[in-house]
């Protein structure tokens, strides 16, 4: 599902216009990004937790040249799904397929 389809589905489910839904989703993304930039984890009940992790510096070997390369440390976004989402995926539940 691409962004346009996602917005259309949310608008349909919520009863809002697509433009209002698009603005709401963009506001959510902006707020989430701001919290993560500040190092604040974001927990959304029923969905999961978004947070920022620091990936440590590591050394890799270039397979072509055989030279060692140093990969600097960096911050990466991490998502841990809620237990209910994990259970649905583990049990193979797919409500979209069931609705067809």
C-alpha positions as semicolon CSV with decimal commas, in nm:
position;residue;x (nm);y (nm);z (nm)
1;X;0,000;0,000;0,000
2;X;0,147;0,334;-0,097
3;X;0,096;0,668;0,080
4;X;-0,199;0,775;-0,138
5;X;-0,381;0,445;-0,081
6;X;-0,307;0,460;0,292
7;X;-0,449;0,813;0,321
8;X;-0,758;0,710;0,121
9;X;-0,816;0,408;0,347
10;X;-0,774;0,616;0,665
11;X;-1,010;0,882;0,529
12;X;-1,268;0,615;0,444
13;X;-1,244;0,451;0,788
14;X;-1,250;0,778;0,984
15;X;-1,510;0,961;0,777
16;X;-1,280;1,261;0,726
17;X;-1,190;1,418;0,392
18;X;-0,864;1,302;0,233
19;X;-0,703;1,647;0,266
20;X;-0,782;1,656;0,639
21;X;-0,652;1,302;0,681
22;X;-0,333;1,386;0,489
23;X;-0,270;1,687;0,717
24;X;-0,335;1,476;1,026
25;X;-0,092;1,204;0,914
26;X;0,171;1,467;0,827
27;X;0,125;1,628;1,171
28;X;0,171;1,288;1,334
29;X;0,491;1,225;1,136
30;X;0,626;1,572;1,219
31;X;0,553;1,532;1,592
32;X;0,704;1,182;1,594
33;X;1,017;1,312;1,423
34;X;1,053;1,599;1,669
35;X;1,023;1,365;1,968
36;X;1,280;1,125;1,823
37;X;1,520;1,414;1,746
38;X;1,500;1,508;2,116
39;X;1,579;1,148;2,210
40;X;1,230;1,088;2,350
41;X;1,075;0,746;2,285
42;X;0,714;0,748;2,160
43;X;0,476;0,475;2,277
44;X;0,147;0,428;2,090
45;X;-0,090;0,184;2,258
46;X;-0,183;-0,104;2,029
47;X;0,096;-0,020;1,783
48;X;0,431;-0,014;1,957
49;X;0,726;0,202;2,057
50;X;0,943;0,422;1,836
51;X;1,282;0,521;1,974
52;X;1,635;0,614;1,870
53;X;1,927;0,379;1,920
54;X;2,295;0,453;1,877
55;X;2,471;0,210;1,648
56;X;2,829;0,165;1,755
57;X;3,133;0,214;1,537
58;X;3,236;-0,103;1,355
59;X;3,502;-0,229;1,119
60;X;3,410;-0,401;0,793
61;X;3,616;-0,564;0,521
62;X;3,566;-0,444;0,164
63;X;3,509;-0,772;-0,025
64;X;3,661;-0,637;-0,348
65;X;3,982;-0,480;-0,214
66;X;4,014;-0,669;0,113
67;X;4,081;-0,339;0,294
68;X;3,938;-0,264;0,636
69;X;3,683;0,015;0,649
70;X;3,571;0,199;0,962
71;X;3,196;0,264;0,979
72;X;3,134;0,556;1,216
73;X;2,869;0,541;1,489
74;X;2,524;0,669;1,396
75;X;2,174;0,714;1,532
76;X;1,899;0,495;1,387
77;X;1,525;0,481;1,444
78;X;1,399;0,165;1,609
79;X;1,044;0,027;1,627
80;X;0,924;-0,239;1,868
81;X;0,572;-0,360;1,786
82;X;0,319;-0,415;2,065
83;X;0,245;-0,766;2,188
84;X;-0,093;-0,767;2,010
85;X;0,068;-0,687;1,673
86;X;0,336;-0,951;1,731
87;X;0,067;-1,208;1,811
88;X;-0,133;-1,122;1,497
89;X;0,175;-1,159;1,278
90;X;0,287;-1,475;1,457
91;X;-0,054;-1,637;1,413
92;X;-0,076;-1,531;1,049
93;X;-0,381;-1,313;1,098
94;X;-0,448;-1,080;0,808
95;X;-0,778;-0,897;0,837
96;X;-0,729;-0,742;0,491
97;X;-0,731;-1,086;0,325
98;X;-1,032;-1,196;0,531
99;X;-1,235;-0,894;0,415
100;X;-1,197;-0,978;0,045
